[in-house]
Amino acid sequence: MSFNDLLLIVGKDTAAGERYALELARLRGAALTVTSSGAAPSLPALIRSELPSNLLDHMREDVENTARAALEAFAKRATEVGITVETVMLDLSTGHVSGEVICLARYFDATVLQQPDPAETDTANLIEAVLFGSGRPVLIVPAHQGDAQLRTVLIAWDEGRPAARAVADALPLLAMAERVEVVMIGDRRGDRNQHGGRLVRHLARHGIEAHMTNLMRNHGGVANILLSHAVDVKADLIVMGGYGHSRLREIVLGGTTRRIIQTMTVPVLMAH
């Protein structure tokens, strides 16, 4: 894992994610590819079959024009700050944008997406799809995020497989941080201290000095505890596993993971 080849998903009102991706590409010296999720309506096959073909053609043309304009505008802004990007147009006419994005994301080190914003662009479905379907990490950027910085990075460690995957994927970013903190949340202070120490030792073998913090679980829930601590220590990034549960042959976000995505105030790198 190198974080040298990044994919950015743009849409309507995704300026925060765009700024973050540009700055991260600059910091890493990474190649940046951008695509647009468009605004293709998700219509059941039965309804699509009943619509006049010329109406479908107009809908398809509008979606493609909107996506193309978004890509051109971003490429122009990137050039202005000295970064060359590659643009990729997806087939947005089918209404299965998530599947198109999943397949594309598999060819990159990570995908940058903006946090869902109920008042603007809802990216929740795309985040869920890429997190569980691409086999690659997602870097979720708050809707009101400033520039990318990597001074303090928190690792939310629970010994789970997704958390282990996230740490492995994030190693290049952890190596750039000034301070790395392994955070474990338990019912008593000092819970699972030994296991957190093992992760600190593992990171040290990668040349990354990390410190461990044990936080007590309370009635506020794991997500609130973690995000509150991130504010207290002025964290620039949270690294954590993205958890889900099965529902009718698909994986959907678990409660804590969804809560983090909805209320995060710092960027979060998730892997599953």
C-alpha angles and dihedrals in degrees: 000000000000111000088226095123116051133181121207124196114208131187139144112335098357095135094129093055091046093053092047094050092050092050093045091050089052093048093048097036084234132163112247126207121185132199134171128236087206122198101273112164114240102229126175114246091246092057093044090053090056096051120095111259093234090056091052090049091053091048091050092048093050092050093048093047091050092049093046091050091051092051093047092048092051093046089053093051090048091052090052090060094044100259123124115210135189117229124212124194114210125207098261096170097085098063090233098106094147092061091050092050093047092054092047094046091060089071095060138068093238141348121232115213133169121244115261111266115194090206095051134006117006107210097162095109092049093048090050093047096048094041095054101027110039103057087226132100123260124219109209117200123203114246090242099040122144126206123330114265132168106195098120123022125184123206114205099212123191099150091249126139094246090051091050090049091050093051092050092049093047098051095107090053093043089054089057095050123102091214131020121192125190108211122199122182118206144153092260132030109263094026113155090001092152093056093049088051090057090058091048088053092048091052091048088058086059091052093258118130110211134178127209128230126186117204127190120242112238140170091282092076132238096282094053093046092051096045092046090052090048089057092046094055095036092240118194097198140014120210115201146143119266110227130197144164133225122264120173095333095316134091119240129187118280120235099259093043092050092047091052092051093047098047105026117134097184129047115276127205110206132183132177 
